[in-house]
Amino acid sequence: MLTIKRLAEYVGVTVRAVRHYHQTGLLPEPERDASGYRRYPAQAVVDLIRIRTLTAAGVPLTRVHELMRADPAEFAAAIDEINQGLAKQIEELRQRQSGVAALQAGDRMFLPAEITDYLDRLRELGVSERGVRFERDGWIVLAASYPDQVPRWIAQKQEQLADPDFRQFYVTYDQAHDWDPADPRLHDLADVMAARLRQEAAQTVHEVLSADEKSLLGQHVRDFSPAWIRLDELVRQRTTS
């Protein structure tokens, strides 16, 4: 979870610009936490980069508002239209044209290449786009907060994917999102997860994360899947007993 300063630094804008986008309604302003700070999720990074790129390209704010609410197909079509318009303008607008075109690079605009390669590998294994998105959001937060340690962490994840047992476990965990919370398979999966947590405790990225960051990275468990909530409970029982 990012402070406004960390969010602005990661995206390459000023804190004043972020506040301006709040005032104009382009970027949702999060509530303050118990410490009095506003904390931003990974999606704020994605949204802020899109806003920054579109406004720098001269897109009117009313149009940016529309695009931020558009579905992916409409967004992509609009980006193509803007790019074509920029191509017809004089040489001094070419840099802005490239910025808009870069939005079509997807996750590669938000993350280092080694992480997007890892996300592509998950897709090849059959992990759902929902699961890939959860991973993407987590890595955005980690890359913004711990840029020096991310290369080591992503290397460890790549090593794990070389293990057939881990690949099967990862795909099964992703599929468990849609299981019934009473599904007996959750107990078997909890056994596997608990064993892996004990084996990998010294290597996990959680060794340096704050409580707020751990909460953010696990938010999808609480928000989206009763089965994952139950699985989390079962794993806790096995690792704390």
C-alpha positions as CSV (number, residue, x, y, z in Angstrom):
1,M,0.0,0.0,0.0
2,L,1.5,3.3,-1.1
3,T,1.6,6.8,0.4
4,I,0.8,9.7,-1.9
5,K,4.6,10.6,-2.0
6,R,5.6,7.0,-3.0
7,L,2.8,6.9,-5.6
8,A,3.9,10.2,-7.2
9,E,7.6,9.2,-7.2
10,Y,6.9,5.8,-8.8
11,V,4.7,7.2,-11.6
12,G,6.9,10.3,-12.1
13,V,4.6,13.1,-11.2
14,T,4.4,15.6,-8.4
15,V,2.3,15.2,-5.2
16,R,0.5,18.4,-6.3
17,A,-0.5,16.7,-9.6
18,V,-2.0,13.7,-7.8
19,R,-4.0,16.1,-5.6
20,H,-5.1,18.0,-8.7
21,Y,-6.4,14.7,-10.2
22,H,-8.3,14.1,-7.0
23,Q,-9.9,17.5,-7.2
24,T,-10.9,17.0,-10.9
25,G,-12.4,13.6,-10.1
26,L,-10.0,11.7,-12.4
27,L,-8.3,9.7,-9.6
28,P,-10.4,8.4,-6.6
29,E,-9.1,9.7,-3.3
30,P,-8.8,6.9,-0.6
31,E,-9.9,7.3,2.9
32,R,-7.4,8.0,5.6
33,D,-6.2,5.1,7.7
34,A,-6.0,5.0,11.5
35,S,-2.7,6.9,11.3
36,G,-4.2,9.7,9.3
37,Y,-2.5,8.8,6.0
38,R,-4.1,8.1,2.7
39,R,-2.9,4.7,1.3
40,Y,-3.1,3.9,-2.4
41,P,-3.6,0.4,-3.9
42,A,-1.8,-0.9,-7.0
43,Q,-4.7,0.1,-9.3
44,A,-3.9,3.8,-8.4
45,V,-0.5,3.3,-10.2
46,V,-2.2,2.0,-13.3
47,D,-4.8,4.7,-13.3
48,L,-2.3,7.5,-12.6
49,I,0.0,6.4,-15.4
50,R,-3.0,6.4,-17.9
51,I,-4.1,9.8,-16.7
52,R,-0.6,11.3,-16.9
53,T,0.0,9.9,-20.4
54,L,-3.4,11.0,-21.8
55,T,-3.3,14.5,-20.4
56,A,0.3,14.9,-21.5
57,A,-0.9,14.0,-25.0
58,G,-3.3,16.9,-24.9
59,V,-6.5,14.8,-24.5
60,P,-9.2,17.0,-22.9
61,L,-10.1,16.3,-19.3
62,T,-13.7,15.5,-20.2
63,R,-12.4,12.8,-22.6
64,V,-10.0,11.4,-20.0
65,H,-12.9,11.0,-17.6
66,E,-14.7,9.0,-20.3
67,L,-11.7,6.8,-21.0
68,M,-11.1,6.0,-17.3
69,R,-14.6,4.6,-17.2
70,A,-14.4,2.7,-20.5
71,D,-14.2,-1.0,-20.9
72,P,-10.9,-2.5,-22.2
73,A,-12.2,-2.7,-25.8
74,E,-13.5,0.9,-25.8
75,F,-10.3,2.1,-24.2
76,A,-8.1,0.3,-26.7
77,A,-10.2,1.7,-29.6
78,A,-9.9,5.2,-28.2
79,I,-6.2,4.9,-27.8
80,D,-5.8,4.0,-31.4
81,E,-7.9,7.0,-32.4
82,I,-5.8,9.4,-30.4
83,N,-2.6,7.9,-31.7
84,Q,-3.7,8.4,-35.3
85,G,-4.5,12.0,-34.5
86,L,-1.1,12.6,-33.0
87,A,0.6,11.1,-36.0
88,K,-0.8,13.8,-38.2
89,Q,0.5,16.7,-36.1
90,I,3.8,18.5,-36.4
91,E,7.1,17.1,-35.2
92,E,7.0,18.6,-31.7
93,L,4.0,16.3,-30.9
94,R,5.8,13.0,-31.7
95,Q,7.0,12.5,-28.2
96,R,3.4,12.7,-26.9
97,Q,2.3,10.3,-29.7
98,S,4.8,7.7,-28.4
99,G,3.5,8.1,-24.9
100,V,-0.1,7.2,-26.0
101,A,1.1,4.3,-28.1
102,A,3.0,3.0,-25.1
103,L,-0.3,2.4,-23.3
104,Q,-0.9,-0.5,-25.6
105,A,2.1,-2.3,-24.0
106,G,-0.2,-3.3,-21.2
107,D,1.6,-4.5,-18.0
108,R,5.0,-3.8,-19.5
109,M,4.4,-0.1,-19.0
110,F,3.8,-0.7,-15.2
111,L,6.3,-3.4,-14.4
112,P,9.9,-4.5,-15.1
113,A,10.3,-7.0,-18.0
114,E,11.3,-9.9,-15.7
115,I,8.0,-9.6,-13.8
116,T,5.9,-9.4,-17.0
117,D,7.7,-12.4,-18.3
118,Y,6.7,-14.2,-15.1
119,L,3.1,-13.1,-15.6
120,D,3.1,-14.5,-19.1
121,R,4.5,-17.8,-17.8
122,L,1.5,-18.0,-15.4
123,R,-0.9,-17.5,-18.4
124,E,0.9,-20.4,-20.2
125,L,0.4,-22.6,-17.2
126,G,-3.4,-22.0,-17.3
127,V,-3.7,-19.5,-14.4
128,S,-6.8,-17.4,-14.9
129,E,-6.6,-13.8,-15.9
130,R,-8.1,-13.0,-12.4
131,G,-5.2,-14.8,-10.8
132,V,-2.6,-13.1,-13.1
133,R,-4.2,-9.7,-12.2
134,F,-3.9,-10.4,-8.5
135,E,-0.2,-11.2,-9.0
136,R,0.3,-8.1,-11.2
137,D,-1.2,-5.8,-8.5
138,G,1.0,-7.3,-5.8
139,W,4.2,-6.9,-7.9
140,I,3.3,-3.3,-8.7
141,V,3.2,-2.5,-4.9
142,L,6.5,-4.4,-4.3
143,A,8.3,-2.8,-7.3
144,A,7.3,0.6,-6.0
145,S,8.3,0.0,-2.4
146,Y,11.2,-2.4,-2.7
147,P,12.8,-1.8,-6.2
148,D,16.2,-3.2,-5.0
149,Q,14.9,-6.5,-3.7
150,V,12.3,-7.3,-6.4
151,P,14.9,-8.9,-8.8
152,R,15.8,-11.4,-6.1
153,W,12.2,-12.1,-5.3
154,I,11.1,-12.6,-8.9
155,A,14.1,-14.9,-9.5
156,Q,12.9,-17.0,-6.6
157,K,9.4,-17.2,-8.1
158,Q,10.8,-18.2,-11.5
159,E,12.8,-21.0,-9.7
160,Q,9.5,-22.2,-8.1
161,L,7.8,-22.4,-11.5
162,A,10.5,-24.8,-12.6
163,D,9.2,-27.3,-10.1
164,P,6.3,-29.4,-11.6
165,D,4.7,-29.9,-8.1
166,F,4.7,-26.2,-7.5
167,R,3.1,-25.5,-10.9
168,Q,0.4,-27.9,-10.2
169,F,-0.1,-26.4,-6.7
170,Y,-0.3,-22.9,-8.2
171,V,-2.9,-23.8,-10.8
172,T,-5.0,-25.7,-8.2
173,Y,-4.9,-22.8,-5.8
174,D,-6.1,-20.5,-8.6
175,Q,-9.0,-22.9,-9.4
176,A,-9.9,-23.1,-5.7
177,H,-11.1,-19.5,-5.9
178,D,-14.4,-20.8,-7.3
179,W,-14.8,-23.8,-5.0
180,D,-17.5,-24.1,-2.4
181,P,-16.1,-23.2,1.1
182,A,-17.1,-26.6,2.3
183,D,-15.3,-28.5,-0.5
184,P,-13.1,-31.2,1.2
185,R,-10.4,-30.6,-1.4
186,L,-9.6,-27.4,0.6
187,H,-8.2,-29.5,3.4
188,D,-5.7,-31.3,1.1
189,L,-4.7,-28.0,-0.5
190,A,-4.2,-26.4,3.0
191,D,-1.9,-29.3,3.9
192,V,0.2,-28.5,0.8
193,M,0.2,-24.8,1.4
194,A,1.2,-25.2,5.1
195,A,4.1,-27.5,4.2
196,R,5.3,-25.0,1.6
197,L,5.1,-22.1,4.0
198,R,7.3,-23.9,6.5
199,Q,9.8,-24.9,3.8
200,E,10.0,-21.4,2.3
201,A,9.7,-19.2,5.3
202,A,13.3,-17.9,5.0
203,Q,12.8,-16.9,1.3
204,T,9.4,-15.3,1.4
205,V,9.0,-11.6,0.4
206,H,6.9,-11.1,3.5
207,E,10.1,-11.0,5.6
208,V,10.4,-7.3,5.0
209,L,6.7,-6.2,4.4
210,S,4.8,-4.0,6.8
211,A,1.5,-5.0,8.2
212,D,-0.3,-2.6,5.8
213,E,1.5,-4.1,2.8
214,K,0.7,-7.6,3.8
215,S,-2.9,-6.6,4.2
216,L,-3.0,-5.1,0.7
217,L,-1.4,-8.1,-0.9
218,G,-3.9,-10.4,0.7
219,Q,-6.9,-8.1,0.1
220,H,-8.2,-10.3,-2.8
221,V,-8.7,-13.2,-0.4
222,R,-11.1,-11.3,1.8
223,D,-12.9,-9.4,-1.1
224,F,-13.4,-12.1,-3.7
225,S,-13.5,-15.7,-2.6
226,P,-15.2,-17.4,0.3
227,A,-13.2,-20.6,-0.6
228,W,-9.9,-18.7,-0.3
229,I,-11.0,-17.2,3.1
230,R,-11.7,-20.8,4.3
231,L,-8.4,-22.0,2.9
232,D,-6.6,-19.2,4.7
233,E,-8.2,-20.2,7.9
234,L,-7.2,-23.9,7.4
235,V,-3.6,-22.9,6.7
236,R,-3.4,-20.7,9.8
237,Q,-4.7,-23.7,11.9
238,R,-1.9,-25.8,10.5
239,T,0.9,-23.3,10.8
240,T,0.1,-22.0,14.3
241,S,-0.7,-25.3,16.0
